[in-house]
């Protein structure tokens, strides 16, 4: 098995979903590993979503021999204006360490 993902999802209360996951993929010289968390909450006509994922280990880049560890996140809110229409806004960001 060269790549695998482990995921745990729970819904402790109605409308709330929590997840944690781990990803491991083969690279040329070292495994690339990442972990993340996500939250999904629906209350009335609103849905809130957030996620964070971060590199735990990366192989070194071939041009500069550095191990870049990225992380990314987002937050979103959506409003169910009508049955076929949902209005949403999302903000996201990322960070890279070498």
Biopython code that builds the backbone (N, CA, C, O; Angstrom):
import numpy as np
from Bio.PDB.StructureBuilder import StructureBuilder

atoms = [
    (1, "UNK", "N", (0.857, -1.167, 0.000)),
    (1, "UNK", "CA", (0.000, 0.000, 0.000)),
    (1, "UNK", "C", (0.904, 1.232, 0.000)),
    (1, "UNK", "O", (1.718, 1.398, 0.909)),
    (2, "UNK", "N", (0.773, 2.083, -0.994)),
    (2, "UNK", "CA", (1.653, 3.240, -1.090)),
    (2, "UNK", "C", (1.056, 4.493, -0.453)),
    (2, "UNK", "O", (1.802, 5.346, 0.027)),
    (3, "UNK", "N", (-0.263, 4.622, -0.438)),
    (3, "UNK", "CA", (-0.922, 5.794, 0.157)),
    (3, "UNK", "C", (-2.114, 5.332, 0.973)),
    (3, "UNK", "O", (-2.767, 4.344, 0.639)),
    (4, "UNK", "N", (-2.390, 6.065, 2.056)),
    (4, "UNK", "CA", (-3.572, 5.746, 2.842)),
    (4, "UNK", "C", (-4.063, 6.984, 3.587)),
    (4, "UNK", "O", (-3.295, 7.906, 3.862)),
    (5, "UNK", "N", (-5.352, 6.987, 3.905)),
    (5, "UNK", "CA", (-5.991, 8.060, 4.652)),
    (5, "UNK", "C", (-6.809, 7.426, 5.768)),
    (5, "UNK", "O", (-7.572, 6.489, 5.533)),
    (6, "UNK", "N", (-6.648, 7.940, 6.974)),
    (6, "UNK", "CA", (-7.474, 7.540, 8.108)),
    (6, "UNK", "C", (-8.388, 8.698, 8.466)),
    (6, "UNK", "O", (-7.940, 9.843, 8.523)),
    (7, "UNK", "N", (-9.665, 8.417, 8.710)),
    (7, "UNK", "CA", (-10.642, 9.477, 8.987)),
    (7, "UNK", "C", (-11.571, 9.034, 10.108)),
    (7, "UNK", "O", (-12.039, 7.895, 10.124)),
    (8, "UNK", "N", (-11.834, 9.935, 11.041)),
    (8, "UNK", "CA", (-12.802, 9.702, 12.114)),
    (8, "UNK", "C", (-13.804, 10.849, 12.066)),
    (8, "UNK", "O", (-13.413, 12.017, 12.075)),
    (9, "UNK", "N", (-15.080, 10.526, 12.017)),
    (9, "UNK", "CA", (-16.141, 11.531, 11.991)),
    (9, "UNK", "C", (-17.148, 11.208, 13.089)),
    (9, "UNK", "O", (-17.558, 10.059, 13.253)),
    (10, "UNK", "N", (-17.541, 12.239, 13.840)),
    (10, "UNK", "CA", (-18.564, 12.051, 14.870)),
    (10, "UNK", "C", (-19.591, 13.175, 14.768)),
    (10, "UNK", "O", (-19.296, 14.264, 14.275)),
    (11, "UNK", "N", (-20.793, 12.892, 15.240)),
    (11, "UNK", "CA", (-21.871, 13.886, 15.334)),
    (11, "UNK", "C", (-22.415, 13.832, 16.754)),
    (11, "UNK", "O", (-23.387, 13.124, 17.017)),
    (12, "UNK", "N", (-21.796, 14.576, 17.676)),
    (12, "UNK", "CA", (-22.201, 14.485, 19.081)),
    (12, "UNK", "C", (-23.595, 15.050, 19.359)),
    (12, "UNK", "O", (-24.267, 14.615, 20.294)),
    (13, "UNK", "N", (-24.030, 16.024, 18.544)),
    (13, "UNK", "CA", (-25.382, 16.571, 18.672)),
    (13, "UNK", "C", (-25.945, 16.781, 17.269)),
    (13, "UNK", "O", (-25.194, 16.826, 16.295)),
    (14, "UNK", "N", (-27.251, 16.907, 17.170)),
    (14, "UNK", "CA", (-27.881, 17.093, 15.867)),
    (14, "UNK", "C", (-27.372, 18.369, 15.198)),
    (14, "UNK", "O", (-27.337, 19.433, 15.816)),
    (15, "UNK", "N", (-26.988, 18.254, 13.957)),
    (15, "UNK", "CA", (-26.521, 19.398, 13.177)),
    (15, "UNK", "C", (-25.028, 19.654, 13.258)),
    (15, "UNK", "O", (-24.512, 20.491, 12.519)),
    (16, "UNK", "N", (-24.309, 18.946, 14.148)),
    (16, "UNK", "CA", (-22.872, 19.165, 14.321)),
    (16, "UNK", "C", (-22.096, 17.937, 13.848)),
    (16, "UNK", "O", (-22.366, 16.815, 14.277)),
    (17, "UNK", "N", (-21.139, 18.163, 12.967)),
    (17, "UNK", "CA", (-20.252, 17.097, 12.517)),
    (17, "UNK", "C", (-18.808, 17.507, 12.739)),
    (17, "UNK", "O", (-18.409, 18.610, 12.367)),
    (18, "UNK", "N", (-18.026, 16.629, 13.344)),
    (18, "UNK", "CA", (-16.606, 16.871, 13.607)),
    (18, "UNK", "C", (-15.807, 15.757, 12.953)),
    (18, "UNK", "O", (-16.208, 14.594, 12.994)),
    (19, "UNK", "N", (-14.678, 16.107, 12.352)),
    (19, "UNK", "CA", (-13.846, 15.102, 11.693)),
    (19, "UNK", "C", (-12.372, 15.388, 11.933)),
    (19, "UNK", "O", (-11.952, 16.541, 12.032)),
    (20, "UNK", "N", (-11.602, 14.322, 12.024)),
    (20, "UNK", "CA", (-10.143, 14.396, 12.108)),
    (20, "UNK", "C", (-9.599, 13.370, 11.124)),
    (20, "UNK", "O", (-10.153, 12.279, 10.991)),
    (21, "UNK", "N", (-8.518, 13.715, 10.437)),
    (21, "UNK", "CA", (-8.002, 12.801, 9.433)),
    (21, "UNK", "C", (-6.484, 12.890, 9.339)),
    (21, "UNK", "O", (-5.863, 13.881, 9.723)),
    (22, "UNK", "N", (-5.916, 11.808, 8.809)),
    (22, "UNK", "CA", (-4.474, 11.676, 8.631)),
    (22, "UNK", "C", (-4.242, 11.102, 7.235)),
    (22, "UNK", "O", (-4.915, 10.153, 6.832)),
    (23, "UNK", "N", (-3.295, 11.674, 6.502)),
    (23, "UNK", "CA", (-2.992, 11.255, 5.136)),
    (23, "UNK", "C", (-1.506, 10.952, 5.040)),
    (23, "UNK", "O", (-0.678, 11.730, 5.515)),
    (24, "UNK", "N", (-1.168, 9.828, 4.428)),
    (24, "UNK", "CA", (0.237, 9.468, 4.213)),
    (24, "UNK", "C", (0.387, 8.994, 2.774)),
    (24, "UNK", "O", (-0.303, 8.074, 2.335)),
    (25, "UNK", "N", (1.299, 9.636, 2.046)),
    (25, "UNK", "CA", (1.536, 9.314, 0.643)),
    (25, "UNK", "C", (3.022, 9.102, 0.422)),
    (25, "UNK", "O", (3.857, 9.757, 1.046)),
    (26, "UNK", "N", (3.338, 8.189, -0.465)),
    (26, "UNK", "CA", (4.750, 7.945, -0.756)),
    (26, "UNK", "C", (5.318, 9.083, -1.593)),
    (26, "UNK", "O", (4.619, 9.678, -2.414)),
    (27, "UNK", "N", (6.580, 9.372, -1.375)),
    (27, "UNK", "CA", (7.301, 10.368, -2.163)),
    (27, "UNK", "C", (8.524, 9.703, -2.782)),
    (27, "UNK", "O", (8.699, 8.489, -2.673)),
    (28, "UNK", "N", (9.352, 10.487, -3.420)),
    (28, "UNK", "CA", (10.562, 9.924, -4.029)),
    (28, "UNK", "C", (11.555, 9.434, -2.975)),
    (28, "UNK", "O", (12.170, 8.379, -3.134)),
    (29, "UNK", "N", (11.707, 10.215, -1.885)),
    (29, "UNK", "CA", (12.695, 9.841, -0.882)),
    (29, "UNK", "C", (12.108, 9.708, 0.526)),
    (29, "UNK", "O", (12.707, 9.053, 1.378)),
    (30, "UNK", "N", (10.961, 10.311, 0.780)),
    (30, "UNK", "CA", (10.371, 10.322, 2.115)),
    (30, "UNK", "C", (8.851, 10.376, 1.976)),
    (30, "UNK", "O", (8.339, 10.903, 0.988)),
    (31, "UNK", "N", (8.135, 9.844, 2.944)),
    (31, "UNK", "CA", (6.676, 9.893, 2.914)),
    (31, "UNK", "C", (6.211, 11.325, 3.171)),
    (31, "UNK", "O", (6.815, 12.051, 3.960)),
    (32, "UNK", "N", (5.144, 11.719, 2.505)),
    (32, "UNK", "CA", (4.499, 13.014, 2.721)),
    (32, "UNK", "C", (3.278, 12.761, 3.602)),
    (32, "UNK", "O", (2.390, 11.985, 3.246)),
    (33, "UNK", "N", (3.248, 13.422, 4.752)),
    (33, "UNK", "CA", (2.183, 13.186, 5.723)),
    (33, "UNK", "C", (1.497, 14.492, 6.084)),
    (33, "UNK", "O", (2.139, 15.538, 6.177)),
    (34, "UNK", "N", (0.177, 14.422, 6.288)),
    (34, "UNK", "CA", (-0.617, 15.588, 6.663)),
    (34, "UNK", "C", (-1.729, 15.157, 7.613)),
    (34, "UNK", "O", (-2.123, 13.991, 7.638)),
    (35, "UNK", "N", (-2.230, 16.113, 8.393)),
    (35, "UNK", "CA", (-3.351, 15.861, 9.303)),
    (35, "UNK", "C", (-4.281, 17.066, 9.255)),
    (35, "UNK", "O", (-3.858, 18.182, 8.951)),
    (36, "UNK", "N", (-5.541, 16.828, 9.556)),
    (36, "UNK", "CA", (-6.501, 17.926, 9.506)),
    (36, "UNK", "C", (-7.692, 17.715, 10.416)),
    (36, "UNK", "O", (-7.945, 16.617, 10.911)),
    (37, "UNK", "N", (-8.412, 18.801, 10.618)),
    (37, "UNK", "CA", (-9.634, 18.822, 11.421)),
    (37, "UNK", "C", (-10.694, 19.608, 10.664)),
    (37, "UNK", "O", (-10.377, 20.572, 9.967)),
    (38, "UNK", "N", (-11.947, 19.199, 10.799)),
    (38, "UNK", "CA", (-13.021, 19.970, 10.181)),
    (38, "UNK", "C", (-14.244, 19.977, 11.093)),
    (38, "UNK", "O", (-14.470, 19.060, 11.882)),
    (39, "UNK", "N", (-15.027, 21.055, 10.950)),
    (39, "UNK", "CA", (-16.260, 21.247, 11.719)),
    (39, "UNK", "C", (-17.349, 21.666, 10.744)),
    (39, "UNK", "O", (-17.137, 22.531, 9.895)),
    (40, "UNK", "N", (-18.514, 21.046, 10.873)),
    (40, "UNK", "CA", (-19.686, 21.395, 10.067)),
    (40, "UNK", "C", (-20.850, 21.533, 11.037)),
    (40, "UNK", "O", (-21.150, 20.604, 11.787)),
    (41, "UNK", "N", (-21.521, 22.710, 11.025)),
    (41, "UNK", "CA", (-22.634, 22.950, 11.955)),
    (41, "UNK", "C", (-23.788, 23.602, 11.214)),
    (41, "UNK", "O", (-23.631, 24.655, 10.596)),
    (42, "UNK", "N", (-24.940, 22.971, 11.283)),
    (42, "UNK", "CA", (-26.140, 23.501, 10.636)),
    (42, "UNK", "C", (-27.141, 23.852, 11.729)),
    (42, "UNK", "O", (-27.532, 23.012, 12.539)),
    (43, "UNK", "N", (-27.543, 25.123, 11.724)),
    (43, "UNK", "CA", (-28.526, 25.594, 12.697)),
    (43, "UNK", "C", (-29.536, 26.465, 11.956)),
    (43, "UNK", "O", (-29.192, 27.522, 11.426)),
    (44, "UNK", "N", (-30.764, 26.012, 11.927)),
    (44, "UNK", "CA", (-31.811, 26.739, 11.212)),
    (44, "UNK", "C", (-31.485, 26.871, 9.740)),
    (44, "UNK", "O", (-31.230, 25.878, 9.059)),
    (45, "UNK", "N", (-31.495, 28.097, 9.254)),
    (45, "UNK", "CA", (-31.224, 28.370, 7.846)),
    (45, "UNK", "C", (-29.728, 28.588, 7.561)),
    (45, "UNK", "O", (-29.351, 28.862, 6.422)),
    (46, "UNK", "N", (-28.889, 28.469, 8.573)),
    (46, "UNK", "CA", (-27.457, 28.737, 8.436)),
    (46, "UNK", "C", (-26.632, 27.456, 8.529)),
    (46, "UNK", "O", (-26.978, 26.524, 9.254)),
    (47, "UNK", "N", (-25.538, 27.434, 7.779)),
    (47, "UNK", "CA", (-24.546, 26.358, 7.852)),
    (47, "UNK", "C", (-23.180, 27.004, 8.033)),
    (47, "UNK", "O", (-22.822, 27.930, 7.305)),
    (48, "UNK", "N", (-22.423, 26.514, 9.002)),
    (48, "UNK", "CA", (-21.070, 26.996, 9.272)),
    (48, "UNK", "C", (-20.093, 25.850, 9.019)),
    (48, "UNK", "O", (-20.313, 24.728, 9.473)),
    (49, "UNK", "N", (-19.030, 26.134, 8.304)),
    (49, "UNK", "CA", (-18.006, 25.141, 8.002)),
    (49, "UNK", "C", (-16.630, 25.732, 8.261)),
    (49, "UNK", "O", (-16.383, 26.905, 7.983)),
    (50, "UNK", "N", (-15.728, 24.898, 8.801)),
    (50, "UNK", "CA", (-14.340, 25.304, 8.996)),
    (50, "UNK", "C", (-13.454, 24.074, 8.860)),
    (50, "UNK", "O", (-13.853, 22.963, 9.210)),
    (51, "UNK", "N", (-12.243, 24.290, 8.345)),
    (51, "UNK", "CA", (-11.306, 23.180, 8.181)),
    (51, "UNK", "C", (-9.877, 23.700, 8.298)),
    (51, "UNK", "O", (-9.570, 24.814, 7.874)),
    (52, "UNK", "N", (-9.013, 22.878, 8.877)),
    (52, "UNK", "CA", (-7.586, 23.174, 8.973)),
    (52, "UNK", "C", (-6.825, 21.902, 8.605)),
    (52, "UNK", "O", (-7.154, 20.819, 9.090)),
    (53, "UNK", "N", (-5.815, 22.026, 7.756)),
    (53, "UNK", "CA", (-4.979, 20.893, 7.382)),
    (53, "UNK", "C", (-3.524, 21.359, 7.380)),
    (53, "UNK", "O", (-3.215, 22.466, 6.941)),
    (54, "UNK", "N", (-2.642, 20.499, 7.877)),
    (54, "UNK", "CA", (-1.227, 20.875, 7.979)),
    (54, "UNK", "C", (-0.332, 19.710, 7.584)),
    (54, "UNK", "O", (-0.635, 18.550, 7.864)),
    (55, "UNK", "N", (0.761, 20.035, 6.934)),
    (55, "UNK", "CA", (1.775, 19.043, 6.597)),
    (55, "UNK", "C", (2.549, 18.673, 7.857)),
    (55, "UNK", "O", (3.008, 19.548, 8.591)),
    (56, "UNK", "N", (2.689, 17.399, 8.097)),
    (56, "UNK", "CA", (3.476, 16.926, 9.240)),
    (56, "UNK", "C", (4.907, 16.618, 8.820)),
    (56, "UNK", "O", (5.848, 16.837, 9.584)),
    (57, "UNK", "N", (5.062, 16.120, 7.630)),
    (57, "UNK", "CA", (6.383, 15.793, 7.108)),
    (57, "UNK", "C", (6.343, 15.784, 5.593)),
    (57, "UNK", "O", (5.388, 15.284, 4.997)),
    (58, "UNK", "N", (7.356, 16.325, 4.977)),
    (58, "UNK", "CA", (7.435, 16.388, 3.520)),
    (58, "UNK", "C", (8.845, 15.993, 3.088)),
    (58, "UNK", "O", (9.811, 16.181, 3.828)),
    (59, "UNK", "N", (8.944, 15.449, 1.891)),
    (59, "UNK", "CA", (10.263, 15.205, 1.349)),
    (59, "UNK", "C", (10.885, 16.538, 0.936)),
    (59, "UNK", "O", (10.171, 17.513, 0.702)),
    (60, "UNK", "N", (12.182, 16.578, 0.850)),
    (60, "UNK", "CA", (12.873, 17.813, 0.480)),
    (60, "UNK", "C", (12.687, 18.107, -1.005)),
    (60, "UNK", "O", (12.695, 17.206, -1.843)),
    (61, "UNK", "N", (12.519, 19.399, -1.306)),
    (61, "UNK", "CA", (12.347, 19.827, -2.689)),
    (61, "UNK", "C", (13.668, 19.670, -3.423)),
    (61, "UNK", "O", (14.723, 19.984, -2.873)),
    (62, "UNK", "N", (13.619, 19.184, -4.673)),
    (62, "UNK", "CA", (14.854, 18.851, -5.390)),
    (62, "UNK", "C", (15.680, 20.075, -5.780)),
    (62, "UNK", "O", (16.886, 19.931, -5.985)),
    (63, "UNK", "N", (15.095, 21.278, -5.896)),
    (63, "UNK", "CA", (15.876, 22.433, -6.353)),
    (63, "UNK", "C", (16.656, 23.111, -5.235)),
    (63, "UNK", "O", (17.760, 23.605, -5.466)),
    (64, "UNK", "N", (16.093, 23.143, -4.012)),
    (64, "UNK", "CA", (16.785, 23.855, -2.932)),
    (64, "UNK", "C", (17.026, 22.992, -1.691)),
    (64, "UNK", "O", (17.534, 23.489, -0.686)),
    (65, "UNK", "N", (16.670, 21.716, -1.748)),
    (65, "UNK", "CA", (16.906, 20.773, -0.656)),
    (65, "UNK", "C", (16.258, 21.209, 0.660)),
    (65, "UNK", "O", (16.805, 20.945, 1.731)),
    (66, "UNK", "N", (15.089, 21.879, 0.592)),
    (66, "UNK", "CA", (14.343, 22.296, 1.784)),
    (66, "UNK", "C", (13.056, 21.492, 1.897)),
    (66, "UNK", "O", (12.460, 21.101, 0.893)),
    (67, "UNK", "N", (12.640, 21.252, 3.130)),
    (67, "UNK", "CA", (11.391, 20.556, 3.400)),
    (67, "UNK", "C", (10.320, 21.611, 3.681)),
    (67, "UNK", "O", (10.329, 22.235, 4.743)),
    (68, "UNK", "N", (9.410, 21.811, 2.750)),
    (68, "UNK", "CA", (8.358, 22.817, 2.901)),
    (68, "UNK", "C", (7.154, 22.205, 3.595)),
    (68, "UNK", "O", (6.616, 21.197, 3.136)),
    (69, "UNK", "N", (6.726, 22.809, 4.704)),
    (69, "UNK", "CA", (5.569, 22.315, 5.448)),
    (69, "UNK", "C", (4.449, 23.351, 5.343)),
    (69, "UNK", "O", (4.473, 24.382, 6.014)),
    (70, "UNK", "N", (3.481, 23.058, 4.499)),
    (70, "UNK", "CA", (2.371, 23.972, 4.280)),
    (70, "UNK", "C", (1.236, 23.671, 5.261)),
    (70, "UNK", "O", (1.111, 22.564, 5.784)),
    (71, "UNK", "N", (0.415, 24.697, 5.488)),
    (71, "UNK", "CA", (-0.851, 24.513, 6.190)),
    (71, "UNK", "C", (-1.879, 25.399, 5.504)),
    (71, "UNK", "O", (-1.543, 26.427, 4.915)),
    (72, "UNK", "N", (-3.126, 24.988, 5.591)),
    (72, "UNK", "CA", (-4.203, 25.742, 4.964)),
    (72, "UNK", "C", (-5.447, 25.646, 5.829)),
    (72, "UNK", "O", (-5.630, 24.678, 6.567)),
    (73, "UNK", "N", (-6.296, 26.653, 5.735)),
    (73, "UNK", "CA", (-7.538, 26.669, 6.514)),
    (73, "UNK", "C", (-8.601, 27.446, 5.746)),
    (73, "UNK", "O", (-8.297, 28.218, 4.837)),
    (74, "UNK", "N", (-9.847, 27.224, 6.132)),
    (74, "UNK", "CA", (-10.939, 28.033, 5.608)),
    (74, "UNK", "C", (-12.070, 28.083, 6.619)),
    (74, "UNK", "O", (-12.209, 27.207, 7.473)),
    (75, "UNK", "N", (-12.867, 29.124, 6.501)),
    (75, "UNK", "CA", (-14.094, 29.288, 7.275)),
    (75, "UNK", "C", (-15.177, 29.743, 6.318)),
    (75, "UNK", "O", (-14.925, 30.579, 5.451)),
    (76, "UNK", "N", (-16.381, 29.205, 6.464)),
    (76, "UNK", "CA", (-17.470, 29.545, 5.549)),
    (76, "UNK", "C", (-18.782, 29.612, 6.306)),
    (76, "UNK", "O", (-18.983, 28.919, 7.303)),
    (77, "UNK", "N", (-19.662, 30.455, 5.817)),
    (77, "UNK", "CA", (-21.023, 30.532, 6.328)),
    (77, "UNK", "C", (-21.962, 30.563, 5.126)),
    (77, "UNK", "O", (-21.680, 31.213, 4.119)),
    (78, "UNK", "N", (-23.071, 29.860, 5.244)),
    (78, "UNK", "CA", (-24.049, 29.815, 4.157)),
    (78, "UNK", "C", (-25.438, 30.055, 4.727)),
    (78, "UNK", "O", (-25.734, 29.672, 5.859)),
    (79, "UNK", "N", (-26.284, 30.692, 3.929)),
    (79, "UNK", "CA", (-27.671, 30.961, 4.307)),
    (79, "UNK", "C", (-28.589, 30.371, 3.239)),
    (79, "UNK", "O", (-28.429, 30.652, 2.051)),
    (80, "UNK", "N", (-29.541, 29.560, 3.665)),
    (80, "UNK", "CA", (-30.509, 28.950, 2.745)),
    (80, "UNK", "C", (-31.624, 29.960, 2.501)),
    (80, "UNK", "O", (-32.605, 29.996, 3.243)),
    (81, "UNK", "N", (-31.475, 30.790, 1.451)),
    (81, "UNK", "CA", (-32.431, 31.865, 1.160)),
    (81, "UNK", "C", (-33.761, 31.321, 0.655)),
    (81, "UNK", "O", (-34.818, 31.848, 1.001)),
    (82, "UNK", "N", (-33.720, 30.282, -0.153)),
    (82, "UNK", "CA", (-34.911, 29.607, -0.673)),
    (82, "UNK", "C", (-34.498, 28.164, -0.924)),
    (82, "UNK", "O", (-33.308, 27.855, -0.877)),
    (83, "UNK", "N", (-35.431, 27.287, -1.184)),
    (83, "UNK", "CA", (-35.109, 25.869, -1.348)),
    (83, "UNK", "C", (-34.015, 25.598, -2.376)),
    (83, "UNK", "O", (-33.103, 24.831, -2.067)),
    (84, "UNK", "N", (-34.043, 26.166, -3.559)),
    (84, "UNK", "CA", (-32.935, 25.875, -4.480)),
    (84, "UNK", "C", (-31.771, 26.867, -4.380)),
    (84, "UNK", "O", (-30.787, 26.723, -5.106)),
    (85, "UNK", "N", (-31.860, 27.880, -3.490)),
    (85, "UNK", "CA", (-30.859, 28.946, -3.461)),
    (85, "UNK", "C", (-30.199, 29.047, -2.088)),
    (85, "UNK", "O", (-30.860, 29.269, -1.074)),
    (86, "UNK", "N", (-28.876, 28.877, -2.086)),
    (86, "UNK", "CA", (-28.085, 29.059, -0.878)),
    (86, "UNK", "C", (-27.031, 30.122, -1.168)),
    (86, "UNK", "O", (-26.348, 30.061, -2.191)),
    (87, "UNK", "N", (-26.899, 31.091, -0.272)),
    (87, "UNK", "CA", (-25.916, 32.171, -0.418)),
    (87, "UNK", "C", (-24.798, 31.908, 0.581)),
    (87, "UNK", "O", (-25.055, 31.688, 1.765)),
    (88, "UNK", "N", (-23.549, 31.930, 0.099)),
    (88, "UNK", "CA", (-22.431, 31.561, 0.966)),
    (88, "UNK", "C", (-21.275, 32.533, 0.818)),
    (88, "UNK", "O", (-21.101, 33.176, -0.218)),
    (89, "UNK", "N", (-20.493, 32.622, 1.877)),
    (89, "UNK", "CA", (-19.239, 33.388, 1.876)),
    (89, "UNK", "C", (-18.168, 32.495, 2.491)),
    (89, "UNK", "O", (-18.424, 31.752, 3.438)),
    (90, "UNK", "N", (-16.960, 32.585, 1.930)),
    (90, "UNK", "CA", (-15.863, 31.729, 2.383)),
    (90, "UNK", "C", (-14.595, 32.568, 2.453)),
    (90, "UNK", "O", (-14.346, 33.413, 1.594)),
    (91, "UNK", "N", (-13.798, 32.322, 3.487)),
    (91, "UNK", "CA", (-12.503, 32.970, 3.623)),
    (91, "UNK", "C", (-11.479, 31.876, 3.873)),
    (91, "UNK", "O", (-11.712, 30.976, 4.681)),
    (92, "UNK", "N", (-10.347, 31.950, 3.184)),
    (92, "UNK", "CA", (-9.342, 30.920, 3.349)),
    (92, "UNK", "C", (-7.945, 31.525, 3.360)),
    (92, "UNK", "O", (-7.726, 32.649, 2.910)),
    (93, "UNK", "N", (-7.020, 30.752, 3.883)),
    (93, "UNK", "CA", (-5.644, 31.198, 3.932)),
    (93, "UNK", "C", (-4.710, 30.004, 3.964)),
    (93, "UNK", "O", (-5.137, 28.866, 4.157)),
    (94, "UNK", "N", (-3.443, 30.278, 3.775)),
    (94, "UNK", "CA", (-2.442, 29.218, 3.842)),
    (94, "UNK", "C", (-1.134, 29.793, 4.365)),
    (94, "UNK", "O", (-0.928, 31.007, 4.372)),
    (95, "UNK", "N", (-0.268, 28.911, 4.795)),
    (95, "UNK", "CA", (1.017, 29.299, 5.349)),
    (95, "UNK", "C", (2.050, 28.257, 4.936)),
    (95, "UNK", "O", (1.739, 27.068, 4.871)),
    (96, "UNK", "N", (3.256, 28.687, 4.662)),
    (96, "UNK", "CA", (4.303, 27.755, 4.252)),
    (96, "UNK", "C", (5.557, 28.010, 5.064)),
    (96, "UNK", "O", (6.059, 29.132, 5.120)),
    (97, "UNK", "N", (6.059, 26.951, 5.696)),
    (97, "UNK", "CA", (7.318, 27.025, 6.437)),
    (97, "UNK", "C", (8.369, 26.212, 5.706)),
    (97, "UNK", "O", (8.067, 25.148, 5.165)),
    (98, "UNK", "N", (9.588, 26.698, 5.685)),
    (98, "UNK", "CA", (10.653, 25.905, 5.062)),
    (98, "UNK", "C", (11.698, 25.554, 6.102)),
    (98, "UNK", "O", (12.684, 24.887, 5.786)),
]
sb = StructureBuilder()
sb.init_structure("model")
sb.init_model(0)
sb.init_chain("A")
sb.init_seg("    ")
for serial, (resi, resn, name, xyz) in enumerate(atoms, 1):
    if name == "N":
        sb.init_residue(resn, " ", resi, " ")
    sb.init_atom(name, np.array(xyz, "f"), 0.0, 1.0, " ", f" {name:<3s}", serial, name[0])
structure = sb.get_structure()
